[in-house]
Amino acid sequence: MVTVEPITPGWAHPLAAGDKVFEQRFGVPVVAGWAPFPEVIPFMVDAAASESPEWGPHLVFDDDGALVGNAGWKGAPVDGTAELGYAVAPDRRGKGIATTTVRLLIARGHTAGVRLVRAHTLAAESASTSVLRRCGFAWAGEFVDPEDGPVWRWEFVVDP
């Protein structure tokens, strides 16, 4: 079973020290590419110390307990709206891990009162757009991000 857990302070510093340190400390296999954007790891470490880790970055573990990705919320909900993001290691893609991760986050958000979930992808059809559609998201527009260029916005209305 895929599990998605908020990053705890106890996990944060071994993560920052590297995959091997995390593996040795916790006996958890770490799949290469679990964080395709390593520059976010310091943010993950800082967020682990926040008062609301459930609204920050999470670690994604596969059926075998290996660390295969990261996901989470980009902050606490505002007026019932929250944004999520996710990434899965390249050699673990296509196995339903991202879809399960997104569904788990939506369910947790719903329990906490989130009524609208947003996500963003680059403005092209991709595995991520397929994941979002499979999870019930609808395309909600395009805008230009100063760093990423054209981006698509996706929205999921949570059933009351």
N, C-alpha and C positions, 0 to 999 in steps of 0.2 A: 504494500500500500504506500502510495506517495504521501509524505508528510511535509508540512510547511510550518516552520517554527520561527517566531521572532528571534532575532539575534540577541543573545544575552551578553552581559558584560563578561562573563566567563568565557564565551566563545570569541569575543571581539579581538582581544589581543593576540591569541594564537592565529586567528585568521590573518591579521595584519603581518604576522611574522612569516607567513607563507604556508602553502599547502602541506608540506612535509611536517611542519611543526603541528598543524592542526591534526593531521593523521596520527602522529605519534602521541599527542596529548590525549586524544579522545578515542583512538582505535577505530576511526571512521575513514574509510577510503574516500579520497577526494579526486573526482574526475577532472582531468585537464579541461580548462575552458568553462568551469562552473560560473566564473565571473568574466564574461567576454569583454567587459570594460573594467580592467583592474583599477583604473583611477577612481572608481566608486568605493573601493574597499575602505579608505580612510573615512569617508562619509558613513559607511556602515558601522565602523568602530565608534565614531562620535554618537551616532543615533542609538547605539546600544545602551548608552548611559542616560538616555532621555527618560522622562517620567512616563512616557506612553510608547513603549517599544512595539506594541501591537500595531501602531500606525506608521511604523518605519520599515526598514528592510528585514527580510526573512531569508532563511536558508531552506533550500528544497532538497529533500532526501528521497531517493528512489526506493523501490520494493526491497532492495538488498541493504538499505541503510546507508548507501554511498551519497556523499554530497555531490549533487549534479547540477545545481542551479541556484539562482537567487530570485527573489520576488518581493513584493510588498507594496505598501501604500506610500505615496509621496506626500505624507502628512496627514494629520487628522482631518475628518470631514468638516466641510464648511457648508452650512445650510443644507445638510443631508447629502452633499456631493463629495465624493472622494475619487482620487485617481490612483490606478494601480499600474505596475510594470512587472516584467518578468523576463528571465533569460534562462536557457537550459544549455548545458554543454553540448557542443556539436555532435559528438558521437552518441548522445542519448536523445537526440531529437527524433520526432516521428514515432514516438512510443506512447503518446498521450500524456506525458508528464506536464507539459505546459497547459494543456486543456484542464487536467485535474487541478493543477495549481490555481488557475484562474477561477475555477468553480469553487474551490475551497475558500479563496479570498472573498468572493462574492457572498458566500454563505456567512462568513464571519462578519463582513460589513453589514449585511442585512440584520444580523442579530444585534449589532451595535447601532442600528438606526439609519444606516446609509440607504438612501432612496435612489440615487443616481451614481453609477460607476462610470468613470471615464478612463480611456486608454488612448495612447497615441502610437502611430507607426509611421515609418517613412512612407511617402506617397507612391506606393507601388504594391501590387499584389505580392504576397509573401506568405511564408509559413505563419507568421504572426497574424496576418489578416484572416487566415483560415481558422486559427485558434479562436480569435475573437468572434468570428461569425458562428463557429460551432458552439460557442458559449452564449449566443443570443445577442451579441452586440450589433448595433446598427451604425453604419457610416453616418457621421454627423457634420462633415465639412472638412475643408482643407485650409491650411494657413502656412505661412512661411516662418520657420523658426530661424533666428539669426545664426545659430550654430549648425543646424541640421538641414536647412533648406526646406523644401516642401514636405509637410507633415499632414497626415490624416488624423482626424479626431473620431473616436468611436465612443458610443454611449450604450449603456445597459440600464434600463429602468427596472429597479428591483420591485418585485410584486409585494404589495403590502401584507 
